[in-house]
Each structure stands twice: as structure tokens, then as C-alpha cells.
Amino acid sequence: MVRLACVFNFAYLEYYQTEATMSQTTTMTVRISGALSEFVASNVGENGSYENISEYVRDLIRRDKERAEREAFDRLKAELTRAFASPEESYRSLTAAEVIARNRG
């Protein structure tokens, strides 16, 4: 097994930003070691599912973002289901800020 260095350039102390025409690119540094480093190494390269560490990390972030969005949608759907099931006299007016604050918790 190829051993990876314990420092991967994609998320931790150093934080640099450069402007691109349509998007912004950020370079970060993350320090991992031991079992986590070996796990990353097993998922990257010739025997892994990803060609490089950046590709792996971008996929993990994308999946986490999708999960967070799905959870937010599910909370909204549950709230709407309860609201439509309630008798009309139980409704009360809420501001957008009150709804947002309630759904964050």
C-alpha cells in the first residue's frame, strides 16, 4: 500500500482564495494521520474509486451538502404535512423570521 503524507492540501489552517471568472476556488489544508490517512489512501489512486484526494474530498462535500438539503426539505415537508392536517382554527400568523428560527432548531 502506498503511504500518503499526513498533510493534504484542501482544508485546515491555511486558507487562500483566488477569484475566477464564474466561480471561486479555495485552497485549504487538512492534517490527518493513522487510520484516517490509510482510509483515504485506500480510496484514492489505482486501487481506489477516486483519482486524487481533491476529487475524493469534493465528492464527500457534495454528498454532505445533498444530505443537509434533503434533511431540510424533509423538515419542511413534515411541517407542511402537520399544518395541512390541522384544523383551520388552529392556524396562527408567523413572520418569515419565526418560521426560519423554528426550523433551524
N, C-alpha and C positions, 0 to 999 in steps of 0.2 A: 504494500500500500504506500502511496506517495504521501509524505507528511507535509501538511501545509504550515506555513508560518503562523504564529499566533496572532498576527495583526492583519486584518483585512481592511482595505480602504473602501468603506461605504457607510459607516455610522458610529460615531462616538465623539471624542473630544474635539478634533479638528473639524471645522465647518467652513467651507468655501462655497461661494455662489458665483456663477457666471451667467450673464444674460444671453439667451439665444433668441432668434427671431420670433419663434412661435411658442417656445416653452422655456422653462428654467431648469438648469441642471445643477444638482447639488452633489458635492463630494463629501463623504463622511468617513470616519474611521471607527471600526469596532474591534475590540480586543476579546478574543475567545480562546479557550485552551481546553485541553483534556478531551473529554468525551464529546463536547460540542464541536470542537475542531475536527475530530475524527469523523463525526457525523456529517459535517459539511463536506469534508474530503470524499466521503463515500457517495455523495450526491452530485459531485462535480467532476468533470473530466471524462476520460474514455469509458469508464465503467458506470458513470452516473447519468442522471436524467438531464443535467444541465452542462453546457459547455464551459461556463465560467461562474465565479462566485457572484458577480453582479447580476447575471441573469437569474440565478437562484434567489437572491435577496429581492429583486424586483417582483418575482413571482410570489414569494411569501407575502410581500407588502400588498400586492394586488389582491391576493386571496383574503387577507385580513380586512382590507377595505371593503371587499364584497360582502364578507361576513358581517361587518359592522352595519353596512347599508341594509342587508337583509334583516338583521335584528331590529333596526329602526323601523323598517317597513312593517314587520310583524307586530311591533308595539302599536303602531298607528292603526293597523288592521284590527287588532284586538280592541282598541279604544273605540273605533267606529262601530264594531260589531256590538259592543256593550251599549253604545249610545243609541243605535237604531233599535235595540231590543227594549230600551227603557220607555216607560210611558211618557207621553209628551209633557205632562205637567211636572215631571222631574227635571226638565231641562233648565239650565241657568246660563246666562251670558258669561263668557270668558273673553279676556283680551288675548291677543296672539302671544304676548309675553307669558301669561299664565299657563297657556297650553304648552308652550315650549318648555318652561320651567318644570311643569308636571311630568312631561315625557322624558326629560333628562334623568330624572331620579329613578 
